[in-house]
Structures are given as structure tokens and as C-alpha cells.
Amino acid sequence: MNRFLLRKTGLGKQLLAGFVALCVLTGTAEGAGVQPSTFDSVIGHALLCLDALEPVYFYQYLTDHFGMPYQHQGGAWWFRTPNTQLWGVPVSQVLVSDGHGSLLFVAALADVAPEKLAEAITSNAGIRYQTGAGAYPQRESVTGSIIVYSQLNAKLYCALSPYFFRLGAY
């Protein structure tokens, strides 16, 4: 449209206001489940135990980008993370410790089997997992991240004692 026409009639402000209202109503504004460009480096690195675990920071990050957690259970805040991927694998939820338990942790539920998640991390991040024994083996990396079964899918987490972290050993 012609800029002069938009300015003269005030139509530009009306179009902008309509667009903002549409974004709010349809949930396409920031914080509505669109994967932020920093998701891999912030959440991905934490899940691989490559970064410090600070629950308040992760809670704020996830709230800013995905809205409020949908539940608080088992010492964790649970966030739905629609349309997100890490290492090419869909991630449906991220959990962050509430800071009141005996561990600081961040976890994610991936929509693939544990072996597929381990393969994706190895091929994309170069981190290998040792597989334990048993029908539902736990996989652990040298960095300390762990992949376990969550029904038929995978749960990846990094957990640390708050005392270990606060002593500066991490």
C-alpha cells in the first residue's frame, strides 16, 4: 500500500492493531510455542550437562518463550514445548526442578525411542552414550546426561546436587 495513504487515513495503525490482536488471539505471538533460536544452545546444552543448572533461569526462559508451566509435580515445573526439536528430534515437554528438592535438574521428553535419541545426539553433538543392561537400559554420557525410557519414548535429563553446584565444583 502507499505509505502516504496509510499515514493520511490512519489505516496503518488500524492494520497494526488488527495484526497484534490476531497474533494474541491465535497464539502466534512470542511465548506461544514457537521454538526460539536459542533453544538448542540454552536447553540442549543444559540437557547434555554442558552448562550450569540454574532452575530459576530455565524457568524464566521457558516461561518467556512457551508460557506458564502446565503443572507442578514431582519437584518440577512442566512446560509444553510444541513444535520444538533438539538434534532433529521432536521434544514435547521440558521439565525444570523447582529448586526445593535434593537435585537441580532439567529434563526433556522426546517423541522417539531412547536409542534413536542417543543416535541423534551422537551424530549431531558428538556425545556418545554407554548403554546399561536390562530390558529398559539407561544410557549415560561422559558429561553426565542420562537417557531413560518414559513409556515407549525417551526422557533425557541432567541432574546435579545443589551442594555440588554451589561449591563451585561444577
C-alpha positions as CSV (number, residue, x, y, z in Angstrom):
1,M,0.0,0.0,0.0
2,N,1.0,3.6,-0.5
3,R,2.7,5.0,2.7
4,F,1.0,8.3,2.2
5,L,-2.4,6.7,2.1
6,L,-1.7,4.7,5.2
7,R,-0.5,7.8,7.1
8,K,-3.2,10.1,5.8
9,T,-6.1,7.8,6.7
10,G,-4.7,6.2,9.8
11,L,-5.2,2.8,8.2
12,G,-1.6,1.8,9.1
13,K,-2.3,2.0,12.8
14,Q,-5.6,0.1,12.4
15,L,-3.8,-2.7,10.4
16,L,-1.1,-2.9,13.0
17,A,-3.6,-3.1,15.9
18,G,-5.5,-5.8,14.0
19,F,-2.4,-7.8,13.4
20,V,-1.4,-7.6,17.0
21,A,-4.9,-8.7,18.1
22,L,-4.8,-11.6,15.6
23,C,-1.5,-12.7,17.0
24,V,-2.7,-12.7,20.5
25,L,-6.0,-14.5,19.7
26,T,-4.3,-17.2,17.6
27,G,-1.3,-17.6,19.8
28,T,1.3,-16.7,17.2
29,A,3.0,-14.1,19.4
30,E,6.3,-14.7,21.2
31,G,5.8,-17.1,24.0
32,A,3.2,-19.1,22.2
33,G,5.2,-22.2,21.4
34,V,7.5,-21.1,18.6
35,Q,11.0,-22.5,19.0
36,P,13.3,-19.7,20.0
37,S,16.6,-19.5,18.1
38,T,18.5,-20.1,21.4
39,F,16.6,-23.3,22.3
40,D,19.4,-25.6,21.2
41,S,22.2,-23.7,23.0
42,V,20.2,-23.0,26.2
43,I,18.1,-26.1,26.8
44,G,20.1,-28.5,24.6
45,H,23.4,-27.7,26.3
46,A,21.8,-28.0,29.8
47,L,20.3,-31.4,28.9
48,L,23.7,-32.6,27.8
49,C,25.2,-31.3,31.1
50,L,27.4,-28.9,29.2
51,D,26.1,-25.8,31.1
52,A,25.4,-24.7,34.7
53,L,22.0,-25.8,36.0
54,E,20.1,-22.9,37.4
55,P,16.4,-23.6,37.8
56,V,15.3,-20.0,38.1
57,Y,17.0,-19.1,34.8
58,F,15.4,-22.1,33.0
59,Y,12.0,-21.4,34.5
60,Q,12.1,-17.8,33.3
61,Y,13.5,-18.8,29.8
62,L,10.7,-21.3,29.3
63,T,8.0,-19.0,30.6
64,D,9.2,-16.2,28.3
65,H,9.1,-18.5,25.2
66,F,6.3,-21.1,26.0
67,G,4.1,-19.5,28.6
68,M,3.4,-20.7,32.1
69,P,4.0,-24.3,33.1
70,Y,1.0,-26.6,32.8
71,Q,1.7,-28.5,36.0
72,H,4.0,-28.7,39.1
73,Q,4.6,-32.3,40.0
74,G,7.5,-34.3,41.4
75,G,9.6,-31.3,42.3
76,A,9.4,-30.0,38.8
77,W,7.7,-27.4,36.7
78,W,6.4,-29.0,33.4
79,F,6.3,-26.9,30.2
80,R,4.7,-28.0,26.9
81,T,7.1,-27.2,24.1
82,P,5.1,-27.7,20.9
83,N,6.9,-27.5,17.5
84,T,10.4,-27.8,19.0
85,Q,13.3,-30.1,18.1
86,L,16.7,-30.8,19.6
87,W,19.2,-32.7,17.4
88,G,16.5,-33.2,14.8
89,V,14.2,-35.0,17.3
90,P,10.8,-33.6,18.4
91,V,10.7,-32.6,22.1
92,S,7.2,-32.3,23.5
93,Q,7.9,-31.2,27.1
94,V,10.7,-29.7,29.2
95,L,10.8,-30.1,33.0
96,V,12.8,-27.9,35.3
97,S,13.4,-28.6,39.0
98,D,11.6,-26.2,41.4
99,G,14.8,-25.8,43.4
100,H,13.4,-27.2,46.6
101,G,14.4,-30.9,46.2
102,S,17.7,-32.7,46.6
103,L,18.6,-32.2,43.0
104,L,18.8,-29.4,40.4
105,F,17.8,-30.8,37.0
106,V,16.5,-30.1,33.6
107,A,14.8,-32.8,31.6
108,A,13.0,-33.3,28.3
109,L,10.6,-35.8,26.8
110,A,11.5,-36.7,23.3
111,D,9.0,-38.3,20.9
112,V,11.3,-41.1,19.9
113,A,12.7,-44.2,21.5
114,P,15.8,-43.8,23.6
115,E,18.1,-45.5,21.1
116,K,17.0,-43.0,18.4
117,L,17.6,-40.1,20.7
118,A,21.1,-41.3,21.6
119,E,21.9,-41.8,17.9
120,A,20.7,-38.3,17.1
121,I,22.7,-36.7,19.9
122,T,25.8,-38.6,18.8
123,S,25.5,-37.7,15.2
124,N,24.7,-34.0,15.9
125,A,26.6,-33.2,19.0
126,G,29.3,-35.9,19.0
127,I,28.4,-37.1,22.5
128,R,28.3,-40.9,22.9
129,Y,26.2,-42.9,25.4
130,Q,27.1,-46.1,27.2
131,T,24.1,-48.4,27.4
132,G,23.4,-50.4,30.5
133,A,21.9,-53.9,30.8
134,G,18.3,-54.9,31.1
135,A,15.1,-54.7,29.2
136,Y,14.9,-50.9,29.5
137,P,18.5,-49.9,29.8
138,Q,19.7,-46.5,31.0
139,R,22.1,-44.7,28.7
140,E,24.7,-42.3,30.2
141,S,27.2,-40.0,28.6
142,V,30.6,-39.0,29.8
143,T,29.2,-35.5,30.5
144,G,26.6,-37.0,32.9
145,S,23.4,-36.7,30.8
146,I,21.2,-39.7,31.1
147,I,18.6,-41.1,28.7
148,V,15.9,-43.4,30.1
149,Y,12.6,-44.8,28.9
150,S,9.4,-42.9,29.6
151,Q,6.9,-45.4,28.5
152,L,7.9,-46.0,24.8
153,N,9.6,-42.7,24.4
154,A,12.8,-41.2,25.7
155,K,13.5,-38.9,28.7
156,L,16.8,-37.0,28.7
157,Y,18.0,-35.3,31.8
158,C,20.9,-33.7,33.6
159,A,20.8,-33.7,37.4
160,L,23.1,-32.4,40.0
161,S,23.3,-31.9,43.7
162,P,22.7,-28.3,44.6
163,Y,25.5,-28.6,47.1
164,F,28.0,-29.7,44.5
165,F,26.9,-26.9,42.2
166,R,27.1,-24.2,44.9
167,L,30.5,-25.2,46.0
168,G,31.8,-24.2,42.6
169,A,32.9,-27.7,41.6
170,Y,30.7,-27.7,38.5
